[in-house]
């Protein structure tokens, strides 16, 4: 039930501006049901005029195999943005890249990470970039 901090709101707006300026436009934005995640996703969705949907599976404690199955169902979409929590996203990225999930990759808060999946299985992703908010 905790609200997003002032810094978090500022970072969300910064991400939104960056996405608009760099034509990052996902077909769908999925957010965790937790308040802070939704408050982060909302300004991005508004700025991009993108559909925002709550995905219960993005709540804290996300299992990478669950995420992979859920994403598989969305494979026909051009791009999907996920807004959720750490360390879940770092574990998911490592799983999708075929890396050890223990400290192999660290996804920062309010960052953008682009992974491409042609085949929906662990180890099949390609990392295009991970960009912390402070560089946007």
C-alpha positions as CSV (number, residue, x, y, z in Angstrom):
1,X,0.0,0.0,0.0
2,X,3.0,2.3,0.1
3,X,2.8,5.2,-2.3
4,X,5.5,6.1,-4.8
5,X,8.0,8.6,-3.4
6,X,8.5,12.0,-4.9
7,X,11.8,10.7,-6.5
8,X,9.9,7.8,-7.9
9,X,7.3,10.1,-9.5
10,X,10.1,12.2,-11.0
11,X,11.8,9.1,-12.3
12,X,8.6,7.8,-13.9
13,X,8.1,11.2,-15.7
14,X,11.7,11.1,-16.9
15,X,11.3,7.6,-18.3
16,X,8.1,8.7,-20.0
17,X,9.9,11.7,-21.6
18,X,12.7,9.4,-22.7
19,X,10.4,6.9,-24.3
20,X,8.5,9.7,-26.2
21,X,11.8,11.3,-27.4
22,X,13.2,8.0,-28.5
23,X,10.1,6.5,-30.0
24,X,9.9,3.6,-27.5
25,X,6.3,2.6,-27.9
26,X,5.3,-0.8,-26.6
27,X,2.0,-2.4,-27.8
28,X,1.1,-3.0,-24.1
29,X,2.3,-2.0,-20.7
30,X,1.8,-4.5,-17.9
31,X,2.1,-3.5,-14.3
32,X,2.3,-5.3,-11.0
33,X,-0.9,-4.8,-9.0
34,X,1.1,-3.1,-6.2
35,X,0.5,0.6,-5.9
36,X,4.1,1.8,-6.5
37,X,4.4,-0.1,-9.7
38,X,1.1,1.2,-11.0
39,X,2.0,4.8,-10.1
40,X,5.3,4.3,-12.0
41,X,3.6,2.8,-15.1
42,X,0.7,5.3,-15.4
43,X,2.6,8.4,-16.5
44,X,4.5,6.3,-19.1
45,X,1.3,4.8,-20.4
46,X,-0.3,8.2,-20.6
47,X,2.7,9.8,-22.4
48,X,2.9,7.0,-24.9
49,X,-0.9,6.6,-25.3
50,X,-0.4,2.9,-24.6
51,X,-2.8,0.4,-23.0
52,X,-2.0,-0.2,-19.3
53,X,-3.1,-3.5,-17.8
54,X,-2.6,-4.9,-14.3
55,X,-1.0,-8.3,-14.4
56,X,-1.2,-10.1,-11.0
57,X,1.7,-12.4,-12.0
58,X,4.0,-9.3,-11.8
59,X,3.5,-9.0,-8.1
60,X,6.5,-9.4,-5.8
61,X,7.9,-13.0,-5.8
62,X,7.5,-13.4,-9.6
63,X,8.9,-16.8,-10.8
64,X,10.7,-16.5,-14.1
65,X,9.0,-19.6,-15.6
66,X,5.6,-18.0,-14.8
67,X,6.6,-14.8,-16.6
68,X,7.8,-16.7,-19.6
69,X,4.5,-18.5,-19.9
70,X,2.5,-15.3,-19.5
71,X,4.7,-13.5,-22.1
72,X,4.4,-16.4,-24.5
73,X,0.7,-15.7,-24.7
74,X,1.5,-12.1,-25.8
75,X,4.1,-13.1,-28.5
76,X,2.1,-11.6,-31.3
77,X,2.4,-8.1,-29.9
78,X,5.2,-5.9,-31.3
79,X,6.5,-5.1,-27.8
80,X,5.5,-5.4,-24.1
81,X,6.7,-3.2,-21.3
82,X,6.8,-4.7,-17.8
83,X,6.6,-2.6,-14.7
84,X,7.3,-4.6,-11.5
85,X,9.8,-5.2,-8.7
86,X,13.3,-6.2,-7.8
87,X,15.0,-8.6,-7.4
88,X,12.3,-10.3,-9.6
89,X,13.3,-8.5,-12.8
90,X,17.0,-9.2,-12.4
91,X,16.2,-12.9,-11.9
92,X,13.8,-12.8,-14.9
93,X,16.4,-11.1,-17.2
94,X,19.1,-13.6,-16.1
95,X,16.7,-16.6,-16.7
96,X,15.8,-15.3,-20.2
97,X,19.4,-14.7,-21.1
98,X,20.5,-18.1,-19.7
99,X,22.6,-16.7,-17.0
100,X,22.8,-17.7,-13.3
101,X,20.0,-15.9,-11.4
102,X,22.2,-15.2,-8.5
103,X,23.8,-11.7,-9.1
104,X,24.4,-12.3,-12.8
105,X,22.5,-9.1,-13.8
106,X,21.1,-6.2,-11.8
107,X,18.1,-4.2,-13.1
108,X,18.0,-0.8,-11.5
109,X,14.8,1.0,-10.4
110,X,13.2,3.1,-13.0
111,X,15.4,1.7,-15.8
112,X,14.6,0.5,-19.2
113,X,15.9,-2.9,-20.3
114,X,15.2,-4.3,-23.8
115,X,15.3,-8.0,-24.2
116,X,14.2,-9.6,-27.4
117,X,12.7,-13.1,-27.5
118,X,12.0,-14.9,-30.8
119,X,11.7,-18.3,-29.1
120,X,10.0,-18.3,-25.7
121,X,12.3,-20.3,-23.6
122,X,14.9,-19.8,-20.9
123,X,18.3,-18.7,-22.4
124,X,16.8,-17.6,-25.8
125,X,16.7,-13.8,-25.2
126,X,19.0,-11.2,-26.6
127,X,19.9,-8.2,-24.5
128,X,19.8,-5.0,-26.5
129,X,20.4,-2.5,-23.6
130,X,19.7,-1.7,-20.0
131,X,19.6,2.0,-19.3
132,X,19.3,3.4,-15.7
133,X,17.1,6.4,-15.2
134,X,20.1,8.7,-14.4
135,X,21.3,8.4,-18.0
136,X,17.9,9.4,-19.6
